[in-house]
Amino acid sequence: MYSIIGGDSKTYGPVTADEVHRWIREGRADERTKIKEEGKGEWRELGTYQEFYPSQSTVPPKISQRHPGAIPAGFGEIHVGDCLRRSWHVYRQDPWKITGVIGIVFFGQFLLNSIPLAGALLAFLLNGPILGGVYYFCLQNLKGHPGGVRDVTETVKERFLPCFLATTVSSLLAFGPFLLALIPAAALFGASGVEMEKLAEHPSLLLGMGLPILAGTLGMMYLLICWSLAVPLAACSATDFWTALTLSWRGVRKNFWPYLGLLLVLGAINLLGILCFLVGLFVTIPVTFLATMIAYEQIFRTTDTRSN
């Protein structure tokens, strides 16, 4: 049996070795995590235990710029004002690089998606992983380890499947309430016998059809918001896509109203960017990504594994 010190500096356990292995797979523990065997007083780094990190000296290490963070067991709280202030502070430290990297990535993504026929397939496959790469790049800037376009490309290569599945599965599941809402609306319209051209002449019918569609739309938006941090989780940690969905659901639901408030404020900021002849988006979009990742840090209380 073992006890570990999580990323939130709290002690968890005692748990079995199988549970520790599961935490390693989910990114909740890594080589630097402090662990103690039951009955012993010494705390050691997890990487010193052969049963968890066996030596592979005959295999050369993979060269990678990525440093996935650990996800703690608990959830913190969002502070909207701090998200906005800190995102602006970090952006001002290196605005040209942050805007340049995000601009280059999205321009390249636009070119890929514009390819005839193949563009739709590339968008379906790569939009989620590329978005995850941008989130990872922003997180590294917040942690004081600014990278570049390579942060994005490394994320796409190493975390492609979790990011792709997190995007695809969450979108499909969130779209369910809207599809279900179409059933009573279509049934009501079919039973009314009213022609489509004369639908505007029947306000009560429009209201009866509109209410379930409105409810389905609100349900879809709620699910999309609750799962909106699944891609950052899949990109910035070692979690699988389903764990990312689960953690996003639990963390955002706990902070739903302040998180919704943050999204509304960021939406208003980007609207101002659009009103500034679209040029303002070169500032507001990077700030939006940074603020989102600060909220991510606050909810999941992440720590940089290199600084442990």
N, C-alpha and C positions, 0 to 999 in steps of 0.2 A: 504494500500500500504506500502511496506517495501523496505529499502535499506540495502545491506549487504557489508561487507568488505571481498573480496575474498582472496584466498591463495597467490595472487600476491600483496596484500596490496592495491589494487585498489577498489574503491566503485562501486557497480553495483546496478541499480535500478533507480527509484522505480518500483517494480513489485508486482504482486498480491500474495496472500497467496498460491494459487495453483502453481505459479511459484516457490515459495520457497520450497514447498513440492517436486516439481520435482527435484530441485537442491539437496535436501537431498537424494532422491532416487538414483540420479546419483553420489553421493559422492562429489558433489561440495560444500557442506555445512554440518556441523555437529554441535554437541552441543556447541562447543566452538566458533563457528563463530559469529562475532559481527554483530548485526542487529539493525536497528532503524526504528520505525514506523514513517510514514510521518506526519509531524507536531509536532514531539517531538524531543527534542534535546539530549536525553540520548541514548547512545549505550549500548546494553545489549547482553549477550550471548544467542544464539538461544535456548539453552536447557532450559532457564528459561520461555519460552513461552509454556503454556499448549496446545495450538492448534497445535504446531509442535512436542512437545515431552510430551505427556500426561503421568502422573504419573502411574506407574505400580508396586506399592509397594507390592501388594499381590503376584507378580510373582518373584521368586528368579532370580538374574542375572545369565546369562550364563558365565561360566568360560572359557575364551579364551585368548590366547596370542596374537591374531591378533589385529592390530590397523590400519584399512584401512585408507589411506590418502584421502584428498579431491583433486579433479581435478579442477584447476582454469579455468576460461572462456577463457583466452588468451594462446598464445603459445610463447615460447622463442626460442633461437637459440643455436645450438650445437657448442661447441668449442672442436675440436678433441684433441688438445694437452692437454687440461685440463682433458678430459675423460681418457686419457692414464696415465697422471701423477697421478691423484687422485686414479685411480683404483689400481695402483701399490703401492701407499702409504697406502691405506686401507688394501690391501692384506698383506703387510709386517707387519702390526700391529698384525695380528693373522693368519699366514699362515697355521699352522697345523689344526686349527679348521675349517677354511674356506674350505681348500682342503678336510679335513676329512668328513665334512657334505656333500659336493657335491659328493665326491667319494662314500660314503655310499648310498646316494639316487640313483645315477645312477647305482650302482651295484645291488641294490634291484630292480630297474626298469628292468635291464637286466635279472635278475632271473625270474621276472614275465613274461616278454615277451618270455622267453625260454620255458615256460610250453607248452607241446604239445597240439595242438588244441585251448585250452583256451588262449594261449599266444597272438594270433593275436587279439582276442576280448579285452583282457586286455590292449594291446598296443593301440588299437583304443579308448578305454574309458579313460585310465589313463595317457597317455603320455602328453597330453596338460595340465591337472591339475597338474601333477608332475612338469612339466617344469615351470608352474606358481608359484609353491611353491618354486622352486629354485630362481626364480626372486625375490620373496618376501623376502626370506632369505638374499639375497644379498642387497636388498634395506634397510633392517633393519641394516645390518652392516654399510652401508654408513651413516645412520642416527645416528650411535653411540649406537644402541640398539641390539648388536649381540645376536642372538638366537641359534637355533640348528635344529636338524631334526624335532623337533616339529613345527617349522615354516612351514615346508613343509607339514606335515601331517594335520595341522590345515587348511592350504590353500586348500588342496585336499578336506577336509570335507566341509568347509564352502563356497568355491568358485568353487566347482566341475562343476556345470552346465555352468556358464559363461565362464570358461576356456575351457571346452570341446567344447562348441558351437563356441567360438572365433577361436579355432584351426580348427575345422571341416569346418565351413562355409567359413573362409578365404581360406582354402586349395581348397575347391570345386570351389569357385569363381575364384581363381587365375588360376586354371587348365583350365578354359574355353577357353582362347585365344589359348592355345596349341591344344585343341581338335578341335577348329574351323579351325586352320591352317592345320590340317590333311585332311580336306575335299578337298580343291583344289589340294593338293599334291596327294591324292589318285585318284582324278578325272583325273589329268594329266597323271598319270601312267597308269590308265585303258584305257584312250583314245589312248595312244601311241602304245599299242599292243606289247611292248617290254617284253620279259621274264625276270623274276627276276634275273636269272643267268647271263644275258647279260646286266644288267643295267649299269655296270661299263664302258661299251663300248659306252655309250651315255652321254658324259659330259654335253651337253646342257639340256638334260632331268633331269639329277641330279641337275643341277643348278636351273632349273624351279621348281623342287620339294623341293629343299632345302631352297629357299628364303622364302616361306610362313611358313615353319617349323621354320626357324630361327626367323622370325618376331613373331610367336606365342610363341616361347621360351623366347624371350626378353620381350614380354608382360607379360608372366607368372611371370618372375623374378621381373619385376617392381611392379606388384601387391603384390607379396610375401614380397617385401621389404617395401612397403607402409603399409602393414598390420602386419608387424613383431612385432610391439609394442602392438598389440591388446591383446595378452595373458598377458603381464605384467600389462596392464591396468585392465584387468578382474580380475587378481589375487591380485593386490595391492590397488585397490579402490573398491567402492561400485557400480560401473557401471554395467549395463547389457551388454550382449555380443555385441549387435548392436551398442550401444553407444561407446563401446571400439573399435570396428571396425571403426566407424566414426571418433573418436578422433585420432586414430592411422593414418588413411588416411590423415587427415588434418595436423596433426603435422609433420609427416614424409615428406609429399609433400613439406611443407614449407622449410624443411631442407634437401631436397633429396640429393644434391651433397655432403655436408659435412657428412651426415649420410652414404652415400655410401662409401665415403672415409674412414670413421671409420671402416665400415665392411671389406673393403679391407685390411686395416692395421691389423685388428684383424685376418683376414684369413691368412695373411702372418706370423703373430706371432704364430698361431697354426700350420702352416706348419713347422716352426722352431721347435716347440714342437715335431712334428712327426719325424723330422730328428734327434732329440736327443733321438733316440731309444724308442720313444713313452713316455718316462718318463717325458719329458718336458711338456706333456699335463696336468700333475697334477698341473702345475703352470699356463700354458697359458689358460686353460679352465676357472678356477675361475676368472682370470683377465679379460677374455672376458665377462663373466657374469657381473662383477662389472662395467666394462666400458660401457656396454650396459645400465645398470640401471642408470649410471651417465648421459648418453645421454637422458634417459627417464626423469630424474629429470630436466635437462636443457630444454627439449622441453616443458614439461607440468608444469614446475615451481612448483613442489610439495613442500609441507611443512608438517612437522610432526604434526599431530593434538594434540599430547600430550604436545607439547611445546608452543602452542598458549596461 
